[in-house]
């Protein structure tokens, strides 16, 4: 007798194992829904608006691609990054407004400006911050022409800064202040840019170095900081001898300002220690907050025998 033909093997379901069960299939579909929803939202949510950089005086709105401004070759960060680096004209409801006309190239200018508050009116009440109610800075896009001023405040909220003559080119003007709104009010740095007509001759940034000299005084930085909060130490000497007769300046023995090459972000550097008569130095310690790496132009200011000295050097921040 011939054997009966072999029975063909049973066809295996497409979903074998646990997923073949109806409940498992429904679980798989439910677990995929969040992913599908997220993908759908990514495809339908419109792009976020670009961050607002510093507002410019009338006629300077097209300066975003110029040297020293966030542009195609140096992309701007988000609005919070710009604000904390001092590159925004508005922050926390406060706005820096420059009066028209602005400064004139080659001529000293009494620059007028106001700080508008959250209600839109000029602010008239400022807290004392490092012995002053407002610190005003000016620097050109190539990090030259540094000025640090303390303007006068009128009763209507108008500030007047006695700017020394500015060379042609693009300048960034900063206002550093603390609104007198309570013991926990935050320090704010707002800025705007102005362009002074004329032939601008950019000056190359000096190479990074730990030592620089001005007025016979030599400043040496003893630490190479990284982006973020770090301790920065400077030592002041003259003719090879340590300087120990620094006088108080802005409630400290020195004041340090720093500006980033490329976007002119401003670093916050606050002196540590207490003041005790005219015997500061030779070591000065600062709590430095550099928001980004790169080359920074640092301006160290200190006073001796009633005279203010400013030593500038280039600092590489990792």
Secondary structure as UniProt FT lines:
FT   HELIX           17..20
FT   HELIX           22..44
FT   TURN            58..59
FT   TURN            61..62
FT   HELIX           63..65
FT   TURN            67..68
FT   TURN            72..73
FT   HELIX           79..84
FT   TURN            85..86
FT   STRAND          90..91
FT   TURN            92..93
FT   STRAND          94..98
FT   STRAND          109..116
FT   TURN            118..119
FT   TURN            130..131
FT   STRAND          135..140
FT   TURN            141..142
FT   STRAND          147..149
FT   STRAND          152..153
FT   TURN            155..156
FT   STRAND          158..163
FT   STRAND          169..179
FT   TURN            183..184
FT   STRAND          187..196
FT   STRAND          211..214
FT   TURN            215..216
FT   STRAND          217..221
FT   STRAND          228..238
FT   TURN            239..240
FT   STRAND          241..242
FT   STRAND          246..247
FT   STRAND          255..260
FT   TURN            261..263
FT   STRAND          266..271
FT   STRAND          283..290
FT   STRAND          294..304
FT   TURN            305..306
FT   STRAND          307..317
//
